[in-house]
Amino acid sequence: MGWNWDYCAKCTPGVSAKSRSPLSGEVFVRHIARFLNASGLQAKGYHYVNTDSFWGLPNRSSSGDLQPDPVLWPSGMASTAEELHAMGLGFGLYGDRGTHECNGERPGNLGHEAQDAEFFAQMGIDWFKQDSCYVPPASSSAVDALKEYSKMSAALVAATSKPGRRPIWFALCGWQPW
């Protein structure tokens, strides 16, 4: 079980720094982690503290990498993951199998599955939710969607099979009415 920042009304980070809640990024994730621990929810099986959309910048780097928003992650995303791991918790991220995340403002994973899986493994991510927005029309059937989800699944397995890497739980979000 786990917690996702999208479950909390008005705490999902917004598009601009002005619209962000005071509980955003690493501050929010660390707050929830401490709460799960202190409240006894961790002992009852809550393990993951997950982000949803708006954890990264709206553009990839010049080399095509996803970029954590430095305003949200001033200590670095990997540092946040390390802190959660020290507490016995896992850290999760959100993405999308299409060209953009569902908000339409952040890059999706389409065509970058191996590169993004490597990024997640390097950051120490333990859980990855891949949504199903902004997919090309040719990818909208259930069969095609499963093929695309399989690309990310295989990429995550490859990225985490390197020595010292943590496994990443893959949660696909196939909400489309196939």
N, C-alpha and C positions, 0 to 999 in steps of 0.2 A: 504494500500500500504506500501511498505517498501524498504529497501536497503539491499543487500546481498554482502558480501565482495568478492564473486566470480565474481561479475559484473565488478569489477575494475581490469583492466589489470595490472598484475605484483604486486598486493597487497595481493593476497592470501598467507598466511604464507606457507613456504616451509617445507620440511622434517627436515632439520637441522637448527640450529640457524644461521649458516653462510648464508643460502639461504633465510632467512626471510627478508621481506621488513621492513623498519623502521616503517611503518604503519601496525602493526600486533596486534592481540589480543585486549586487553583493550585500547591501545593507538588508534588503528584504529576505534574501535567501538565508543569510546567517541568522537573522531574527527568527525565522520559521524553524530553522534547525535547532536553535536553542529552545524554542517553545516545545517542539516535538520531544526533545529530550527531557526538559523539566516537567512537562505535563504528564508524563508517563505514556504518551501516545507511541513513542519509539518502542518502549517495552511491549506495547500491544501490537506491534507489527508495522507501524509506519516507518518506512525506510528511505523513501526518495523525497527530495525537495527539488521540484522541477520548475523551470521557467516556461513561459509560453512565448508568444511573439514579442517583438521589440527588444530582444536581448542584444542584438547586433546593430551594426551600422547599415544604412540603406544601400551601400555599395560594397562589392568585393574589392580586395586590394588589387594592385596592378598585376599581381601574379595569379589572381583569381581566387584567393583565399577569403573565407568568411572573416569578418572582423568584429570582435566584441566591442560594444560601445564603451570607450574609455571613461565616459562620465558615469556609466552604470557599474563598471568594474575597475575602479581606480587601483585596486591592489592586484588586478589581473584575475581572469576567470580561473586559471589553473590554481591560483592561491585559494580561491573560494572552494574549489573542489577538494583541495588538500585539507582545508579546515573541516569540511563535512566528513571526509573520510576519517579524520582523527576522532570524530564524534561517533563513528560507526554508521554513518549515513551515506546515502548515494546522492549524486547530483545529476539532474537531467536537463536536457535542452529540447527545443522545439524546432522543427523545420518543415519543409514541404516538398513533395515529389515533383512539383511543377516548376515553372520559371520564377515564381514569387511565392512568398508565404501568403496566407489567406488575407492578410491586411493589404496586400498589393504593394507594399512599400519596402519590403525586405527581400533579398534574393532567395530563391528556392534552390533545391538540390539538383534539378534536372541537368544532366550532363556533367555534374561535378560530384557524383556519388563517391568515388574513391578519394578525391581530394578532401571532401567534407568529412568523410569517415576518418581520415588521417588526422584532421584538425580535432575532431571529437576525442579521438584516442589520446592525442598529445595534451589536451586540456584535462584529461582524467574524468571524462564524462562517463556516467554509469548507465544512463537511460536516455533513449532518443525517441521522441514521438515525431513521426513523419505524417503530415497532413496531406490533403488531396485537393488543393486548389490550383488554379492557373496551369492546368495540364492542357497540352495540345488536344484538339478534338479527336485525333487519332488514338489518344491514350485514355479515352473516357469509358471504355468497356471494362468489365470486371477482369477479363483475361489480360488485357493490356496493363491494367493497374497492378495486378499481381506480378506481372513481369517486371514492371518498374520498381515495385517494392522489393522484389528479389535482388535487383541491382544494388540497392542500398544495404540489404541484409548481407549480401556477399561481401560488399565493401567493408562493412563493419567487422565481419569475421576476419577478413584479411588484415585490417588495420590493428585489430586487437590481438592477433596471433603472434605479434612480435614480442620478444622477451620484455618483461616488466610492465606490460600493458594490462589494463583492467578490462574484463568483458563488458560489453554494452548491451543492455536489454533494449530490444527494438520493438516499439509499439507503433503499429501502423494504424492510421485513422482513415478508414474507408467508409465515410459517411454518405457517399454519393448513392443515389437510388438506382443501382444497377439492376 
